[in-house]
Amino acid sequence: MATTRIEPQPIPTRAWNARRTLKGARLGPWLRTTDPKQIGILYLITSFFFFIVGGAMALLIRGELANPGLQFLSNEQYNQLFTMHGTVMLLLFATPIIFGFANVILPLQIGAPDVAFPRLNALSYWLFLFGGLIVISGFVVPNGAADFGWTAYPPLSRAQYSVGIGGDLWTTGLIVSGLGTILGAVNMITTLVCLRCPGMTMWRMPIFCWNMLATSLLVLMAFPILTAALFGLVVDRHLGGHAFDPANGGAILYQHLFWFFGHPEVYIVALPFFGIVTEILPVFSRKPLFGYLGLVFATLLIMGLSMLVWAHHMFATGAVLLPFFSFTTFLIAVPTGIKFFNWIGTMWHGQVTFESPMLFAIGFLVTFLLGGLTGIILASPPLDFHIHDTYFVVAHFHYVLFGTIVFAVFAGVYYWFPKMTGRMMDERLGKLHFWLTFVGFHTTFLVQHWLGNEGMPRRYADYLASDGFTALNVVSTIGAFILGGSMLPFLYNVFKSYRYGVVAGVDDPWGHGNSLEWATSCPPPRHNFTSLPRVRSIRPAFELHYPHMSERLEVEAHVGRRRKERETSS
């Protein structure tokens, strides 16, 4: 039987036009993402937005205080600005930005493919975002935003002294964003405890991970107290409650609740940045970290002591036990001093190079040290009575918090930018940014110590020419505008580097990275690693990239033990 061959015929197809990407199509994946690296970047971007908003408020405040008399703000507007400035900077910038770094870096450092609860992680971010927007939306409602100070002491924060819904938006927004912070802390603790890779024991975790663990535990102890106090304010304002009536404790009860949250909050926003600086110093000193165990135990000691010092904010009330809280405040300087000793020991005799991350890390050391020394002054009740309500406290507060947070934030951004984006930042713009920030900051706040010692009260919108405060206020205002201008080269650097920066073609563009994030590509794949190196020490990435030094490092790591063994055997 003859076979018939059938030639293949072309299949008729319909010509389709090339699809154009819809506007906003790239935004969708970011809005529904559960990838911790993307959520971390969202945290960072949103926190920097609030940082710019808070900084703009600060420039308005400094502009108003440059000369005696009311310049362009009324007393009410001034009160709203400094209330919202403190709230935005502390609770909508400093606190959430630590979860930005943690989401990007922490799973990488412990070799985890993801966080423990990805959807809860996304919910935490959205709670923070919408809570923050609720807080600042007070500016667009009748009677304006909250104007009772960022500490919200009653009776000023109760309904009869704070009319309008600005105060209600403030309390509601902070409750919502605080819930996001609590859920984020639960996520970080669970991730650190349950998702470490093989070989990553607790005593091989990077210091940043230890500090995030301590921070998350502090969040779980402190933020519920703030939430309870804010609910008490809401009940008093609208439901006829008497939580903060004078007969029930009034302002003193509220101050205990607020500062039981408030002082741990200082270390909630400090400890992660201690960790960031601790990650940076060994890399740019070309040395191993000095005193790993000392840094870990100092972190844990700071975490414990930070829960015992809240009432040093209340010395002037006369309603607290002065000797105990003064002693514990002095005592907390000891573990902080241990950290400084270890940071200096890490740099000592190292081959230090001064790239942008290292410059900001050193700026952190200088600024935080000065802030800590003024804190020792305020820990003494007789001195605190003299300067408690003056600009000395404003200067100390900004030296400690700006010196800790902002310098370390910029150090972390410059350090991990290639890991997040795959591109390097411009070093010349980075150095310009550092010097403008450093000079602007110290010009702004150093003179405020002298203003406070001369008696200039904080929270006042005006002063008299005869008070003698004008010259130093002009200097402070000039410094503030230099500091504000320092953000311009940074923002341009981020935009330029993200679009056109030099591609980081290797896992570790800095060359001496220690922790596991430098053992994967820049940027990492969706689940962080294609393969994991062996984790045998606190420097797994360094051992991976320098295998010929592994034996030497192992010998040096046990040199003290071997010397002791030789002495015992002899």
Backbone torsions as a table, in degrees:
resi	resn	phi	psi	omega
1	MET	NA	128.1	-176.8
2	ALA	-73.2	140.3	177.2
3	THR	-99.0	141.7	179.5
4	THR	-106.6	124.2	179.8
5	ARG	-87.8	127.4	179.7
6	ILE	-103.6	117.6	179.8
7	GLU	-72.7	138.3	177.2
8	PRO	-65.2	133.0	-179.4
9	GLN	-101.2	145.2	176.9
10	PRO	-64.7	135.1	179.9
11	ILE	-79.5	123.8	-179.9
12	PRO	-66.5	128.2	178.9
13	THR	-124.4	152.2	179.4
14	ARG	-89.8	132.1	179.5
15	ALA	-72.4	121.9	178.3
16	TRP	-105.0	137.7	173.5
17	ASN	-71.5	147.7	176.8
18	ALA	-60.2	128.6	-177.4
19	ARG	-73.2	135.7	174.7
20	ARG	-92.4	138.6	178.3
21	THR	-65.5	126.9	179.8
22	LEU	-67.4	147.2	176.6
23	LYS	-63.0	132.1	-179.7
24	GLY	85.0	2.9	-177.0
25	ALA	-65.4	-31.6	179.6
26	ARG	-73.3	-18.7	-177.9
27	LEU	-75.9	-32.0	-176.1
28	GLY	-55.7	-52.0	179.6
29	PRO	-58.8	-32.2	178.6
30	TRP	-71.4	-32.7	-178.3
31	LEU	-74.2	-27.6	-178.5
32	ARG	-111.6	15.0	-175.6
33	THR	-72.1	150.0	167.9
34	THR	-121.8	8.9	176.8
35	ASP	-71.3	120.7	-176.1
36	PRO	-61.9	-28.5	178.7
37	LYS	-66.7	-42.2	177.7
38	GLN	-70.1	-39.7	177.2
39	ILE	-63.2	-39.4	176.7
40	GLY	-60.8	-41.7	178.0
41	ILE	-65.9	-37.4	175.3
42	LEU	-62.0	-43.4	175.6
43	TYR	-57.0	-47.0	-177.1
44	LEU	-63.0	-45.8	-178.8
45	ILE	-63.9	-46.1	-178.7
46	THR	-65.0	-41.6	179.2
47	SER	-63.0	-40.3	178.2
48	PHE	-67.7	-31.5	173.9
49	PHE	-61.1	-47.5	179.1
50	PHE	-66.3	-32.7	176.8
51	PHE	-61.6	-42.7	178.6
52	ILE	-67.3	-40.0	177.0
53	VAL	-62.1	-48.1	178.5
54	GLY	-63.6	-36.5	177.5
55	GLY	-66.5	-37.4	176.7
56	ALA	-62.8	-40.0	176.1
57	MET	-62.1	-40.6	-180.0
58	ALA	-62.8	-39.0	178.8
59	LEU	-65.3	-37.4	175.9
60	LEU	-64.5	-41.1	179.1
61	ILE	-62.8	-47.8	-179.1
62	ARG	-66.5	-35.9	176.3
63	GLY	-62.1	-38.7	178.9
64	GLU	-66.8	-36.7	-175.1
65	LEU	-86.8	-0.2	-176.1
66	ALA	-63.3	-31.5	-177.8
67	ASN	-137.6	157.0	176.2
68	PRO	-63.4	154.7	-178.4
69	GLY	87.2	158.1	177.4
70	LEU	-77.5	123.2	-175.5
71	GLN	-87.9	-63.7	-176.0
72	PHE	-141.7	0.7	178.1
73	LEU	-117.3	143.2	169.9
74	SER	-81.8	168.8	177.4
75	ASN	-58.9	-40.9	-179.2
76	GLU	-64.8	-43.6	179.2
77	GLN	-64.6	-38.9	177.9
78	TYR	-62.0	-44.3	179.0
79	ASN	-61.4	-41.2	177.7
80	GLN	-62.9	-41.2	-176.6
81	LEU	-67.3	-45.5	-177.4
82	PHE	-75.0	-26.9	173.0
83	THR	-63.1	-50.3	-176.8
84	MET	-73.6	-30.7	177.1
85	HIS	-61.1	-49.8	179.7
86	GLY	-63.1	-42.4	-179.4
87	THR	-64.3	-48.0	-176.9
88	VAL	-64.1	-47.1	-176.3
89	MET	-65.4	-41.2	-174.3
90	LEU	-83.4	-44.2	-171.3
91	LEU	-103.3	-16.6	-179.8
92	LEU	-115.4	-6.7	172.9
93	PHE	-118.6	-61.3	-171.8
94	ALA	-64.5	-43.7	-177.4
95	THR	-71.8	-51.7	-177.1
96	PRO	-69.6	-25.4	-176.7
97	ILE	-68.4	-23.6	175.9
98	ILE	-66.1	-33.2	177.2
99	PHE	-76.1	-22.1	171.7
100	GLY	-63.2	-51.5	177.9
101	PHE	-64.5	-40.4	-177.6
102	ALA	-63.9	-41.5	-179.7
103	ASN	-64.3	-38.8	-178.8
104	VAL	-74.8	-44.9	-165.0
105	ILE	-99.9	-38.9	-170.8
106	LEU	-60.1	-47.9	176.9
107	PRO	-60.1	-35.4	177.5
108	LEU	-64.8	-40.8	-175.2
109	GLN	-69.9	-25.8	178.8
110	ILE	-102.3	6.6	177.8
111	GLY	72.6	27.4	-178.7
112	ALA	-93.5	146.4	177.9
113	PRO	-77.7	-19.4	-175.2
114	ASP	-163.7	179.6	170.4
115	VAL	-85.5	169.7	-174.8
116	ALA	-66.7	-39.7	-176.6
117	PHE	-127.8	86.3	-174.2
118	PRO	-61.7	-43.0	-178.4
119	ARG	-69.7	-38.5	175.4
120	LEU	-61.9	-34.8	177.6
121	ASN	-62.2	-45.8	177.8
122	ALA	-63.6	-41.8	178.0
123	LEU	-60.0	-39.5	179.2
124	SER	-59.2	-43.1	179.8
125	TYR	-63.9	-46.3	-176.4
126	TRP	-67.3	-33.5	174.3
127	LEU	-63.2	-43.6	177.5
128	PHE	-61.1	-46.7	-177.0
129	LEU	-61.3	-52.1	-176.0
130	PHE	-72.0	-33.2	173.8
131	GLY	-61.8	-42.7	177.9
132	GLY	-64.2	-40.7	178.2
133	LEU	-65.1	-36.2	176.6
134	ILE	-62.5	-42.1	-178.6
135	VAL	-60.5	-50.8	-174.5
136	ILE	-80.5	-9.9	177.9
137	SER	-68.9	-10.0	176.9
138	GLY	-59.4	-23.1	-179.9
139	PHE	-68.5	-18.4	-175.0
140	VAL	-105.2	7.2	179.8
141	VAL	-104.7	161.2	177.0
142	PRO	-57.1	143.7	-178.3
143	ASN	72.0	-1.8	171.3
144	GLY	79.8	-171.3	-175.2
145	ALA	-77.8	177.6	177.1
146	ALA	-58.0	140.8	-175.9
147	ASP	-133.4	22.8	-175.2
148	PHE	-102.2	16.3	-178.0
149	GLY	89.0	148.5	-174.5
150	TRP	-69.7	-15.0	175.3
151	THR	-85.8	-16.6	172.9
152	ALA	57.8	43.7	178.6
153	TYR	-64.7	131.4	167.0
154	PRO	-74.7	155.4	5.9
155	PRO	-82.6	-3.3	-178.3
156	LEU	-60.3	-31.0	-177.1
157	SER	-90.8	2.1	177.1
158	ARG	-84.8	165.7	-167.8
159	ALA	-60.8	-35.8	-174.6
160	GLN	-71.3	-20.0	179.6
161	TYR	-110.7	-5.0	-179.4
162	SER	-136.0	85.7	-176.2
163	VAL	-80.6	163.8	179.7
164	GLY	86.3	173.6	-175.7
165	ILE	-97.4	4.0	177.5
166	GLY	-59.5	-42.8	177.4
167	GLY	-65.8	-35.5	177.9
168	ASP	-67.7	-40.4	176.4
169	LEU	-63.3	-37.0	178.7
170	TRP	-61.5	-51.8	-178.2
171	THR	-66.2	-43.5	-178.9
172	THR	-64.1	-44.5	-179.9
173	GLY	-62.6	-39.6	179.9
174	LEU	-70.8	-33.3	175.0
175	ILE	-62.9	-44.8	-178.5
176	VAL	-65.9	-49.9	-178.9
177	SER	-67.4	-32.8	176.6
178	GLY	-64.8	-35.6	175.2
179	LEU	-61.7	-41.2	176.8
180	GLY	-61.2	-38.4	178.5
181	THR	-65.2	-42.4	179.4
182	ILE	-62.8	-45.3	179.8
183	LEU	-64.8	-37.5	176.6
184	GLY	-62.9	-38.4	178.8
185	ALA	-65.9	-41.9	176.6
186	VAL	-57.9	-42.7	-179.2
187	ASN	-63.1	-43.9	-178.0
188	MET	-66.6	-41.8	179.2
189	ILE	-61.9	-47.1	-178.7
190	THR	-63.5	-40.3	178.9
191	THR	-62.2	-45.2	-178.2
192	LEU	-67.0	-36.9	-176.4
193	VAL	-78.5	-36.5	-167.7
194	CYS	-106.8	-20.3	-169.4
195	LEU	-115.1	18.5	176.5
196	ARG	-69.0	143.8	-176.9
197	CYS	-75.3	166.6	177.6
198	PRO	-56.8	134.0	-178.9
199	GLY	90.7	-17.6	-177.8
200	MET	-86.9	79.9	175.7
201	THR	-73.8	170.0	178.4
202	MET	-58.4	-36.0	-176.1
203	TRP	-85.5	7.9	170.6
204	ARG	-115.3	1.4	178.3
205	MET	-68.2	144.0	172.4
206	PRO	-60.9	154.8	-178.9
207	ILE	-60.4	-34.7	178.1
208	PHE	-58.8	-38.4	179.1
209	CYS	-67.8	-42.3	176.2
210	TRP	-59.2	-44.5	-178.1
211	ASN	-67.4	-34.5	175.8
212	MET	-68.2	-34.9	176.4
213	LEU	-63.2	-47.1	178.8
214	ALA	-63.5	-41.1	179.0
215	THR	-61.9	-44.5	-178.4
216	SER	-65.0	-37.2	176.0
217	LEU	-65.2	-40.3	176.7
218	LEU	-63.1	-38.8	177.8
219	VAL	-59.0	-43.7	-178.2
220	LEU	-67.8	-25.2	178.1
221	MET	-87.4	-30.5	-170.7
222	ALA	-99.5	-43.7	-172.3
223	PHE	-66.9	-34.7	174.5
224	PRO	-60.2	-30.9	177.5
225	ILE	-66.5	-43.7	176.2
226	LEU	-61.0	-43.1	179.9
227	THR	-60.7	-42.0	178.5
228	ALA	-63.2	-42.9	179.2
229	ALA	-63.6	-40.4	179.5
230	LEU	-67.5	-39.0	175.2
231	PHE	-62.4	-38.2	176.1
232	GLY	-60.4	-40.6	176.5
233	LEU	-62.9	-43.1	-179.9
234	VAL	-61.9	-44.1	179.7
235	VAL	-63.1	-43.2	178.4
236	ASP	-64.0	-36.5	-175.2
237	ARG	-74.9	-34.1	-168.6
238	HIS	-127.2	-17.7	-175.5
239	LEU	-114.5	13.0	177.3
240	GLY	70.2	25.6	-179.9
241	GLY	-74.5	168.9	-178.7
242	HIS	-132.5	33.0	-176.3
243	ALA	-61.0	-38.3	-175.7
244	PHE	-118.8	31.7	169.6
245	ASP	-65.9	148.1	177.2
246	PRO	-55.2	-33.5	-179.9
247	ALA	-66.8	-23.4	-178.3
248	ASN	-104.4	13.7	-178.9
249	GLY	118.6	-32.4	173.3
250	GLY	55.3	-133.6	-175.2
251	ALA	-65.0	-33.1	-179.0
252	ILE	-66.7	-43.0	176.5
253	LEU	-59.7	-45.7	179.8
254	TYR	-62.4	-41.3	-179.8
255	GLN	-62.1	-40.1	176.9
256	HIS	-61.2	-45.1	179.2
257	LEU	-64.1	-46.8	-175.9
258	PHE	-65.0	-45.6	-175.6
259	TRP	-79.3	-20.1	170.7
260	PHE	-65.0	-28.8	167.3
261	PHE	-82.7	-40.9	-165.8
262	GLY	-65.1	-41.7	-178.2
263	HIS	-77.2	-41.5	169.4
264	PRO	-55.3	-32.5	177.6
265	GLU	-59.7	-35.2	177.3
266	VAL	-58.7	-40.5	-179.5
267	TYR	-84.8	-22.3	170.8
268	ILE	-60.3	-40.1	-179.6
269	VAL	-90.7	-4.9	179.3
270	ALA	-99.0	-45.5	-172.4
271	LEU	-58.4	-44.6	178.7
272	PRO	-60.3	-33.1	-179.1
273	PHE	-79.0	-27.8	166.0
274	PHE	-57.4	-42.3	-179.7
275	GLY	-65.0	-40.7	179.4
276	ILE	-61.6	-46.5	179.7
277	VAL	-63.7	-37.0	178.7
278	THR	-66.1	-30.4	175.4
279	GLU	-72.4	-32.3	-173.1
280	ILE	-82.1	-42.9	-172.3
281	LEU	-57.5	-45.6	179.6
282	PRO	-63.4	-34.5	-176.0
283	VAL	-65.4	-42.7	-176.4
284	PHE	-94.8	1.6	169.5
285	SER	-101.2	-6.8	-179.4
286	ARG	56.2	41.0	-178.8
287	LYS	-141.9	154.7	171.0
288	PRO	-66.4	158.7	176.8
289	LEU	-64.2	133.8	179.6
290	PHE	-91.8	124.9	172.4
291	GLY	76.1	50.8	-178.6
292	TYR	-57.0	-50.7	-177.4
293	LEU	-63.4	-38.8	178.0
294	GLY	-61.3	-39.4	178.5
295	LEU	-66.9	-39.4	179.6
296	VAL	-64.0	-49.5	-177.6
297	PHE	-68.9	-32.4	174.9
298	ALA	-63.8	-39.7	177.4
299	THR	-61.8	-45.8	-179.4
300	LEU	-66.2	-36.0	178.6
301	LEU	-68.2	-41.0	175.8
302	ILE	-61.0	-41.9	179.6
303	MET	-58.8	-44.9	-179.3
304	GLY	-68.8	-46.6	-177.6
305	LEU	-67.1	-28.4	-177.8
306	SER	-64.5	-18.5	177.5
307	MET	-86.4	-1.8	-173.9
308	LEU	-114.9	7.1	-171.5
309	VAL	-122.6	10.4	-170.4
310	TRP	-59.2	-32.8	-171.6
311	ALA	-78.9	-0.7	173.5
312	HIS	-68.7	-13.9	171.8
313	HIS	-76.6	-8.1	-173.2
314	MET	-119.1	17.7	179.3
315	PHE	-53.5	-42.0	-174.1
316	ALA	-69.6	-14.6	178.5
317	THR	-74.5	-23.5	-175.8
318	GLY	72.8	9.0	-174.0
319	ALA	-109.9	19.5	-179.9
320	VAL	-131.4	164.0	-179.2
321	LEU	-80.9	99.0	-172.0
322	LEU	-61.4	-46.5	-176.0
323	PRO	-61.3	-42.1	-177.0
324	PHE	-64.7	-50.6	-175.2
325	PHE	-72.9	-28.0	173.6
326	SER	-68.1	-43.4	-179.7
327	PHE	-63.7	-46.2	-179.4
328	THR	-65.8	-31.1	177.3
329	THR	-68.6	-42.5	173.8
330	PHE	-61.8	-38.6	-174.8
331	LEU	-65.4	-32.5	-176.2
332	ILE	-69.4	-13.8	175.1
333	ALA	-70.8	-20.0	-176.6
334	VAL	-67.4	-55.9	178.2
335	PRO	-63.2	-30.9	175.6
336	THR	-65.9	-38.7	175.5
337	GLY	-64.2	-35.9	175.7
338	ILE	-60.6	-42.4	178.6
339	LYS	-61.3	-44.8	178.6
340	PHE	-61.2	-41.2	178.3
341	PHE	-59.0	-42.9	-179.4
342	ASN	-71.0	-37.8	177.9
343	TRP	-63.9	-43.5	178.5
344	ILE	-66.8	-39.2	177.5
345	GLY	-63.1	-32.3	177.2
346	THR	-66.0	-39.4	-179.5
347	MET	-81.2	-20.7	-173.1
348	TRP	-62.0	125.6	-179.5
349	HIS	60.9	18.8	175.3
350	GLY	-87.1	165.9	175.7
351	GLN	-90.5	77.1	-170.7
352	VAL	-74.8	130.7	172.5
353	THR	-118.6	151.2	-168.9
354	PHE	-114.0	62.3	168.5
355	GLU	-74.8	171.5	-174.4
356	SER	-55.2	-44.3	179.0
357	PRO	-59.9	-39.1	-179.2
358	MET	-69.6	-38.2	177.6
359	LEU	-60.0	-45.8	-179.9
360	PHE	-68.6	-32.8	177.0
361	ALA	-65.6	-41.3	177.6
362	ILE	-69.0	-37.9	173.7
363	GLY	-59.2	-38.0	174.8
364	PHE	-60.0	-47.3	-177.3
365	LEU	-60.3	-46.0	-177.8
366	VAL	-64.9	-48.2	-174.0
367	THR	-70.0	-43.6	-179.1
368	PHE	-67.1	-34.4	177.4
369	LEU	-61.5	-45.9	178.7
370	LEU	-63.3	-40.4	177.2
371	GLY	-64.1	-38.2	178.0
372	GLY	-65.4	-37.4	179.5
373	LEU	-66.1	-39.4	176.2
374	THR	-69.9	-25.8	174.7
375	GLY	-66.0	-34.7	175.9
376	ILE	-62.3	-38.0	176.8
377	ILE	-62.1	-46.0	-177.5
378	LEU	-71.3	-17.5	178.6
379	ALA	-72.9	-13.1	178.4
380	SER	-91.2	114.9	-175.6
381	PRO	-54.0	-42.7	-179.7
382	PRO	-60.9	-38.8	177.7
383	LEU	-72.2	-37.3	-179.7
384	ASP	-63.9	-37.8	177.6
385	PHE	-57.0	-35.9	-175.7
386	HIS	-74.4	-37.3	-169.4
387	ILE	-120.2	10.8	-172.9
388	HIS	-60.7	-44.7	-176.3
389	ASP	-99.7	31.0	-178.3
390	THR	-118.2	177.2	179.6
391	TYR	-70.5	-8.2	173.2
392	PHE	-60.6	-41.0	178.6
393	VAL	-67.5	-39.1	177.1
394	VAL	-59.9	-44.8	-180.0
395	ALA	-64.2	-46.5	178.5
396	HIS	-59.2	-46.2	-177.3
397	PHE	-59.8	-43.6	-178.6
398	HIS	-74.4	-33.5	176.0
399	TYR	-63.5	-41.8	-179.3
400	VAL	-71.3	-48.8	-173.4
401	LEU	-81.8	-47.6	177.7
402	PHE	-65.1	-43.4	179.2
403	GLY	-60.9	-36.0	178.3
404	THR	-78.9	-52.9	-166.9
405	ILE	-78.9	-59.3	-168.1
406	VAL	-69.6	-44.8	177.6
407	PHE	-61.5	-42.8	-179.6
408	ALA	-71.5	-33.8	176.1
409	VAL	-60.6	-48.4	-179.9
410	PHE	-65.5	-37.2	175.7
411	ALA	-59.6	-45.0	179.7
412	GLY	-66.0	-38.4	179.1
413	VAL	-64.2	-48.3	179.6
414	TYR	-63.8	-35.0	-176.5
415	TYR	-73.2	-44.5	-173.8
416	TRP	-101.1	0.4	178.4
417	PHE	-55.4	-45.7	177.5
418	PRO	-62.8	-30.5	178.2
419	LYS	-72.3	-34.3	-178.6
420	MET	-79.0	-35.1	-171.5
421	THR	-117.7	-17.8	-175.6
422	GLY	84.0	7.9	-179.6
423	ARG	-132.3	150.4	179.6
424	MET	-87.5	151.0	174.8
425	MET	-87.6	158.7	-178.4
426	ASP	-74.3	122.0	-175.8
427	GLU	-70.4	-37.7	-179.3
428	ARG	-64.2	-45.0	176.5
429	LEU	-64.8	-35.3	178.2
430	GLY	-62.9	-43.1	179.3
431	LYS	-68.9	-39.3	174.9
432	LEU	-60.3	-43.0	178.4
433	HIS	-60.4	-43.9	-178.5
434	PHE	-61.9	-49.7	-174.4
435	TRP	-68.3	-36.3	175.0
436	LEU	-63.6	-42.4	179.4
437	THR	-64.5	-46.6	-176.1
438	PHE	-64.4	-49.6	-179.2
439	VAL	-66.8	-43.6	-179.6
440	GLY	-63.1	-41.5	-178.7
441	PHE	-64.6	-51.1	-175.6
442	HIS	-69.0	-30.9	174.6
443	THR	-65.9	-36.1	-178.7
444	THR	-70.8	-48.1	-164.8
445	PHE	-105.9	-19.0	179.1
446	LEU	-63.2	-43.0	-177.8
447	VAL	-69.7	-18.5	-179.7
448	GLN	-70.2	-23.1	171.8
449	HIS	-60.7	-43.4	-179.3
450	TRP	-70.7	-37.5	175.3
451	LEU	-59.3	-43.8	-179.9
452	GLY	-65.6	-41.3	179.9
453	ASN	-66.5	-27.3	176.7
454	GLU	-83.3	-6.6	172.0
455	GLY	105.6	12.0	179.3
456	MET	-71.5	119.2	-177.5
457	PRO	-75.3	145.3	175.1
458	ARG	-80.7	161.9	177.0
459	ARG	73.5	4.4	178.3
460	TYR	-92.6	140.7	179.8
461	ALA	-86.9	-8.7	-172.4
462	ASP	-152.0	162.6	173.6
463	TYR	-153.3	166.9	-178.0
464	LEU	-91.6	149.8	176.4
465	ALA	-61.4	-31.9	-179.1
466	SER	-71.7	-12.0	179.0
467	ASP	-70.2	-23.5	179.4
468	GLY	81.6	21.8	-178.3
469	PHE	-96.7	-5.1	-167.2
470	THR	-65.3	-47.5	-173.6
471	ALA	-60.4	-47.5	-178.5
472	LEU	-68.7	-33.0	176.6
473	ASN	-66.8	-36.3	176.2
474	VAL	-63.7	-44.4	177.6
475	VAL	-59.7	-45.1	-179.6
476	SER	-62.2	-40.0	-179.9
477	THR	-68.1	-40.1	176.2
478	ILE	-59.8	-45.2	177.5
479	GLY	-60.9	-37.1	-179.8
480	ALA	-63.9	-39.3	-179.9
481	PHE	-74.0	-30.7	171.5
482	ILE	-63.5	-43.5	179.3
483	LEU	-62.9	-42.7	176.9
484	GLY	-63.3	-40.4	178.6
485	GLY	-66.4	-22.8	-180.0
486	SER	-64.8	-19.3	178.9
487	MET	-72.5	-22.1	-176.6
488	LEU	-65.0	-50.6	176.7
489	PRO	-63.1	-30.3	178.4
490	PHE	-66.8	-49.3	-179.0
491	LEU	-62.5	-40.3	177.1
492	TYR	-64.6	-38.9	179.2
493	ASN	-63.0	-43.4	179.1
494	VAL	-62.3	-47.9	-179.5
495	PHE	-62.4	-48.9	-177.6
496	LYS	-63.8	-44.9	-176.2
497	SER	-69.1	-37.4	179.0
498	TYR	-64.2	-36.2	-178.5
499	ARG	-86.5	-43.8	-168.5
500	TYR	-128.4	8.5	-175.4
501	GLY	-65.5	161.6	177.4
502	VAL	-63.0	130.5	-177.9
503	VAL	-70.0	130.2	174.5
504	ALA	-82.1	95.0	-170.7
505	GLY	-83.0	1.4	-177.9
506	VAL	-126.4	167.3	179.3
507	ASP	-64.0	-37.8	-174.2
508	ASP	-125.6	86.3	-177.4
509	PRO	-67.4	-19.3	178.0
510	TRP	-82.7	-18.6	172.3
511	GLY	90.3	-18.9	-176.2
512	HIS	-136.0	29.3	179.1
513	GLY	-64.7	146.2	-174.9
514	ASN	-106.0	-41.8	-170.7
515	SER	-91.0	172.3	-165.7
516	LEU	-66.9	-19.1	180.0
517	GLU	-64.2	-20.1	178.1
518	TRP	-91.0	11.2	176.5
519	ALA	-108.8	12.5	176.3
520	THR	-133.1	173.1	-170.7
521	SER	-70.1	165.4	176.0
522	CYS	-114.1	111.2	-9.8
523	PRO	-75.5	163.4	-178.0
524	PRO	-71.0	160.0	172.8
525	PRO	-68.5	175.7	-174.4
526	ARG	-54.9	-42.9	-179.2
527	HIS	-105.7	30.1	163.3
528	ASN	77.8	-47.1	-174.0
529	PHE	-134.4	140.9	167.0
530	THR	-89.6	-29.2	173.0
531	SER	-154.2	150.9	-178.0
532	LEU	-109.2	135.5	172.8
533	PRO	-73.5	164.9	175.1
534	ARG	-68.5	137.6	178.5
535	VAL	-105.4	104.9	-177.9
536	ARG	-119.2	-3.1	-178.2
537	SER	-158.8	-170.3	177.0
538	ILE	-84.7	4.4	-177.8
539	ARG	-127.5	54.8	-174.3
540	PRO	-64.5	-38.2	-179.2
541	ALA	-68.6	-38.5	178.0
542	PHE	-64.0	-42.2	178.4
543	GLU	-65.7	-34.0	177.9
544	LEU	-65.5	-42.2	-175.7
545	HIS	-84.2	-18.9	179.6
546	TYR	-129.0	65.0	-176.0
547	PRO	-63.3	-27.1	-179.2
548	HIS	-68.4	-13.2	179.7
549	MET	-101.0	0.9	-174.1
550	SER	-61.7	-44.3	-177.9
551	GLU	-64.6	-42.8	179.0
552	ARG	-62.6	-42.9	179.5
553	LEU	-63.1	-38.3	179.6
554	GLU	-65.5	-41.1	178.6
555	VAL	-64.5	-44.5	-178.5
556	GLU	-66.5	-31.5	-180.0
557	ALA	-67.3	-25.0	-176.7
558	HIS	-115.8	20.1	-174.8
559	VAL	-63.1	-39.2	179.7
560	GLY	-65.5	-40.6	179.9
561	ARG	-64.6	-42.7	-177.7
562	ARG	-67.2	-38.2	177.8
563	ARG	-62.3	-40.4	179.6
564	LYS	-65.4	-38.7	178.7
565	GLU	-64.6	-40.4	178.9
566	ARG	-64.5	-41.7	179.3
567	GLU	-64.6	-37.2	179.7
568	THR	-67.1	-43.0	-177.4
569	SER	-69.4	-30.0	-179.8
570	SER	-80.5	NA	NA
